[in-house]
Amino acid sequence: QILYLKPPWTLANLLKCYKKHWMAVFGYVVPRSLLSTIECLSKHLYADKPFDSSTVRVLLQESKKLLHAFSCRSDYNGVLPQAYAEVTKLCETLGEVRAALVEQDLSEDIMVLSENAACEKMEATVPSLQSTEEKELHPSFHVAQENRHQEIWSVLEGVWNTMNLYSVELFQKLDPSAVTMAAKATFEEAFLGLQKLLAAVKDIREGIGR
């Protein structure tokens, strides 16, 4: 008689009932701090925009927290453990997909970097133009060179961001307490680090070739 919404319920109805009756009912069954989980699920599940993989990961983790909290009260005739197992399976599948995508992006970026390095090495062997000839070059040539530099810089930035993401996720899996909020490296530091990475990869490839 006092229910905010009468059954049968949709998931949206249930989330609304959770929020409406949280303090009076559900807060006595599970930790009250889990209200933030209910609000997170409600906010994202019914937002008019597509999910990215990071949002899906958060929603799955929040769902696991909620299911685990209620499992301390009852298994609800075996339904809750089954739901928890399915959500866990989805988390593992998402993790595998994200890892595969990161590995693919990193491989592609390293390949592009190798090709760009080879091009720059080839350009360095070509005799430089005389200063008078450089002055006579069409302006579009300089624009093209500038665009190429921006493209290379964009690739370097992409590799750096991918490496950061992969490293943080890896260390969080191994030991969450080991991840500290360190200052983010500048692009210049990233550029120098990636140059060392490129040289190391080149040495490895040459070693394999030998």
ChimeraX attribute file (.defattr): number of C-alpha atoms within 10 A of each C-alpha:
attribute: neighborCount
match mode: 1-to-1
recipient: residues
	/A:1	5
	/A:2	6
	/A:3	9
	/A:4	14
	/A:5	13
	/A:6	11
	/A:7	9
	/A:8	7
	/A:9	11
	/A:10	9
	/A:11	10
	/A:12	13
	/A:13	15
	/A:14	18
	/A:15	16
	/A:16	17
	/A:17	17
	/A:18	18
	/A:19	16
	/A:20	15
	/A:21	14
	/A:22	18
	/A:23	12
	/A:24	9
	/A:25	11
	/A:26	18
	/A:27	15
	/A:28	10
	/A:29	13
	/A:30	18
	/A:31	12
	/A:32	13
	/A:33	9
	/A:34	17
	/A:35	18
	/A:36	12
	/A:37	19
	/A:38	19
	/A:39	14
	/A:40	15
	/A:41	19
	/A:42	19
	/A:43	12
	/A:44	16
	/A:45	16
	/A:46	9
	/A:47	10
	/A:48	8
	/A:49	8
	/A:50	9
	/A:51	12
	/A:52	8
	/A:53	13
	/A:54	10
	/A:55	13
	/A:56	16
	/A:57	17
	/A:58	16
	/A:59	20
	/A:60	17
	/A:61	16
	/A:62	18
	/A:63	20
	/A:64	19
	/A:65	15
	/A:66	18
	/A:67	17
	/A:68	16
	/A:69	15
	/A:70	16
	/A:71	16
	/A:72	10
	/A:73	10
	/A:74	12
	/A:75	14
	/A:76	10
	/A:77	7
	/A:78	10
	/A:79	10
	/A:80	16
	/A:81	16
	/A:82	11
	/A:83	14
	/A:84	18
	/A:85	12
	/A:86	13
	/A:87	18
	/A:88	16
	/A:89	12
	/A:90	15
	/A:91	19
	/A:92	13
	/A:93	12
	/A:94	17
	/A:95	15
	/A:96	12
	/A:97	13
	/A:98	15
	/A:99	15
	/A:100	12
	/A:101	12
	/A:102	17
	/A:103	15
	/A:104	12
	/A:105	16
	/A:106	19
	/A:107	13
	/A:108	14
	/A:109	19
	/A:110	19
	/A:111	13
	/A:112	15
	/A:113	19
	/A:114	16
	/A:115	12
	/A:116	14
	/A:117	16
	/A:118	12
	/A:119	11
	/A:120	11
	/A:121	11
	/A:122	10
	/A:123	11
	/A:124	10
	/A:125	8
	/A:126	8
	/A:127	7
	/A:128	10
	/A:129	9
	/A:130	8
	/A:131	8
	/A:132	8
	/A:133	9
	/A:134	11
	/A:135	10
	/A:136	8
	/A:137	10
	/A:138	9
	/A:139	9
	/A:140	9
	/A:141	10
	/A:142	12
	/A:143	11
	/A:144	11
	/A:145	11
	/A:146	12
	/A:147	12
	/A:148	13
	/A:149	12
	/A:150	12
	/A:151	12
	/A:152	16
	/A:153	14
	/A:154	12
	/A:155	17
	/A:156	21
	/A:157	17
	/A:158	15
	/A:159	22
	/A:160	20
	/A:161	14
	/A:162	16
	/A:163	16
	/A:164	13
	/A:165	12
	/A:166	17
	/A:167	13
	/A:168	15
	/A:169	15
	/A:170	14
	/A:171	13
	/A:172	13
	/A:173	11
	/A:174	11
	/A:175	9
	/A:176	12
	/A:177	8
	/A:178	11
	/A:179	15
	/A:180	8
	/A:181	6
	/A:182	6
	/A:183	6
	/A:184	9
	/A:185	11
	/A:186	8
	/A:187	13
	/A:188	9
	/A:189	11
	/A:190	17
	/A:191	16
	/A:192	11
	/A:193	13
	/A:194	18
	/A:195	15
	/A:196	12
	/A:197	13
	/A:198	17
	/A:199	13
	/A:200	12
	/A:201	14
	/A:202	13
	/A:203	12
	/A:204	12
	/A:205	11
	/A:206	10
	/A:207	9
	/A:208	8
	/A:209	7
	/A:210	6
